[in-house]
Amino acid sequence: MTAFKDLVQLRRSHRKFTDEEISAEDVRLILRAALMSPTSKSQRAWQFVVVDDPMDIEKLSDAKDLGAQFLKNAPLVVVVLGDPLQNDCWVEDGSIAAISMQLQAEDLGLGSCWAQMRGRGLSDGTSADTVIRGILDIPENFSVLCAIGFGHKADERKPQNEDRLKWENVHVGKW
């Protein structure tokens, strides 16, 4: 296991993946990280749809005009959902679960990238939420936060540069 301080420095968005499948055990560990993530009032009200069918993944990559095309090359996509009427913190809870999955993937040596879906869509006015709900048969009461592509890395990314951290954005006590 990688030390957390190193893990956060190593985790970078990867949009290129090899054709190698992700093992069932690695998928389980990624989902385990999501299911263990903290939530508001311990509601654990998020939902996750695991997609490994290449045709469905290709359809997901077209759910919005820009920024999701990389999903086509991912062997695995996890769609993060919440029910806004059940949990007013569904976006925050889903975001925590999403980064937990991405950090677990990095620890396993896998790449990942988040594709924002909430508030995005197609130029004809169709929301990504509507498109994805139709592809995956998601009930109407759930909203889509994001789709995360996972796979074996097909590119190299340098770790975050410690010298480029924006410490000036940190305010102690008061602004």
ABEGO torsion letter per residue (X at the ends): XBBAAAAAAABBBBABBBABBBBAAAAAAAAAAAAABBBBGGAGABBBBBBABAAAAAAAAAABABGAAAAAABABBBBBBBBAAABAAAAAAAAAAAAAAAAAAAAAGBBBBBBBABGBEBAAGBBAAAAAAAAAGBBAABBBABBBBBEBBABBBBBBBAAABBAAABBBGBX
